[in-house]
């Protein structure tokens, strides 16, 4: 049985993830859906299905527990803490990912990984204010 869902709350939780450096492409990949589906969630148009939102929450909950829980509950599903969060499959090389984990401040790692993933996928740089000046992906792609 599903409860009420709130597109506004889902959009707010995804916006919080974007501020932390997650792209819609990465959110979609973590949820097992394409970027356009994640975009419809981010705009509050579509409700994530139970399996997708739980995959996303499981991938997020260790570093972003508030957003993980909010996404599940805003989608109208009961929250249950994931038993074990799967490590998301990176779209950047394991060596580059290890270098980021070793060399970049933990508070900035998600943003740097997202920028690298955007650069490697050909996704355009973010247009949100404040993000365009933080472009480690451009340096890595040069």
C-alpha positions as CSV (number, residue, x, y, z in Angstrom):
1,X,0.0,0.0,0.0
2,X,1.3,3.4,-0.9
3,X,0.8,6.6,1.0
4,X,0.5,10.2,-0.3
5,X,3.5,11.5,-2.2
6,X,4.7,15.0,-2.6
7,X,6.4,16.2,-5.7
8,X,7.5,19.3,-3.9
9,X,9.3,17.4,-1.2
10,X,10.9,15.0,-3.7
11,X,12.2,18.0,-5.7
12,X,13.6,19.7,-2.5
13,X,15.5,16.5,-1.5
14,X,16.9,16.2,-5.0
15,X,17.9,19.8,-5.0
16,X,19.8,19.2,-1.7
17,X,21.6,16.4,-3.4
18,X,22.5,18.6,-6.4
19,X,23.9,21.2,-4.0
20,X,26.1,18.4,-2.6
21,X,27.4,17.8,-6.1
22,X,25.1,15.1,-7.5
23,X,24.0,15.4,-11.1
24,X,20.7,14.2,-12.3
25,X,22.6,11.6,-14.4
26,X,24.3,10.3,-11.2
27,X,21.0,10.3,-9.3
28,X,19.4,8.3,-12.1
29,X,22.3,5.9,-12.3
30,X,22.2,5.3,-8.5
31,X,18.4,4.7,-8.7
32,X,18.7,2.5,-11.8
33,X,16.8,4.9,-14.1
34,X,17.8,7.2,-16.9
35,X,18.6,10.9,-16.4
36,X,15.3,12.1,-17.9
37,X,13.4,10.1,-15.3
38,X,15.5,11.6,-12.5
39,X,14.8,15.0,-14.1
40,X,11.0,14.4,-13.8
41,X,11.5,13.6,-10.1
42,X,13.6,16.7,-9.6
43,X,10.8,18.8,-11.1
44,X,8.2,17.1,-8.9
45,X,6.3,15.7,-12.0
46,X,6.7,12.0,-11.4
47,X,6.7,9.8,-8.3
48,X,9.7,7.4,-8.1
49,X,8.7,3.8,-7.9
50,X,9.4,1.9,-4.7
51,X,12.4,-0.1,-6.1
52,X,14.1,2.9,-7.7
53,X,13.7,5.2,-4.7
54,X,15.0,2.4,-2.3
55,X,18.0,1.8,-4.6
56,X,18.8,5.5,-4.5
57,X,18.2,5.7,-0.7
58,X,20.5,2.7,-0.1
59,X,23.3,4.3,-2.1
60,X,22.9,7.6,-0.3
61,X,22.0,6.9,3.3
62,X,25.5,6.6,4.8
63,X,26.6,10.1,3.6
64,X,23.2,11.7,3.1
65,X,20.8,10.0,5.6
66,X,18.4,12.9,5.8
67,X,17.9,13.2,2.0
68,X,17.7,9.4,1.6
69,X,14.9,9.1,4.2
70,X,13.1,12.2,2.8
71,X,13.1,10.8,-0.7
72,X,11.5,7.5,0.4
73,X,8.9,9.2,2.7
74,X,8.1,12.0,0.2
75,X,7.5,9.3,-2.4
76,X,4.8,7.8,-0.1
77,X,6.7,4.7,1.1
78,X,7.5,3.8,4.7
79,X,11.1,4.3,5.7
80,X,13.3,1.4,6.6
81,X,17.0,1.9,7.1
82,X,18.9,-0.2,4.4
83,X,20.7,-3.2,5.8
84,X,23.7,-2.7,3.6
85,X,24.2,0.1,1.1
86,X,25.6,-1.1,-2.2
87,X,28.6,0.8,-3.4
88,X,27.6,2.7,-6.5
89,X,29.4,1.7,-9.7
90,X,31.5,4.7,-10.6
91,X,31.5,5.9,-14.2
92,X,35.1,7.2,-13.7
93,X,38.1,4.9,-13.5
94,X,38.8,3.2,-10.1
95,X,42.3,4.8,-10.1
96,X,40.8,8.3,-10.5
97,X,38.2,7.6,-7.9
98,X,40.8,6.4,-5.5
99,X,42.9,9.6,-6.1
100,X,39.8,11.8,-5.4
101,X,39.1,9.8,-2.2
102,X,42.8,10.2,-1.1
103,X,43.5,13.8,-2.2
104,X,40.2,15.7,-1.9
105,X,38.7,16.9,1.4
106,X,35.8,14.5,2.3
107,X,33.3,17.4,2.3
108,X,34.1,18.1,-1.3
109,X,34.4,14.6,-2.7
110,X,30.8,14.2,-4.0
111,X,31.0,17.5,-5.8
112,X,34.4,16.6,-7.4
113,X,33.2,13.1,-8.4
114,X,30.0,14.6,-9.9
115,X,32.1,17.2,-11.9
116,X,34.4,14.5,-13.2
117,X,31.4,12.3,-14.2
118,X,29.8,15.3,-16.0
119,X,33.1,16.0,-17.9
120,X,33.6,12.4,-18.9
121,X,30.0,11.9,-20.0
122,X,29.9,15.1,-22.1
123,X,27.1,16.5,-19.9
124,X,27.2,20.3,-19.9
125,X,28.5,22.1,-16.8
126,X,25.9,23.1,-14.2
127,X,24.1,26.3,-14.6
128,X,23.3,26.8,-10.9
129,X,25.0,29.9,-9.4
130,X,28.2,29.1,-7.5
131,X,28.8,25.7,-9.2
132,X,30.2,26.9,-12.5
133,X,33.3,28.3,-10.8
134,X,34.1,25.0,-9.2
135,X,35.0,22.8,-12.2
136,X,37.7,20.2,-11.3
137,X,36.2,18.1,-14.1
138,X,37.4,20.6,-16.7
139,X,40.9,20.4,-15.3
140,X,40.8,16.6,-15.4
141,X,39.5,16.6,-19.0
142,X,42.1,19.0,-20.3
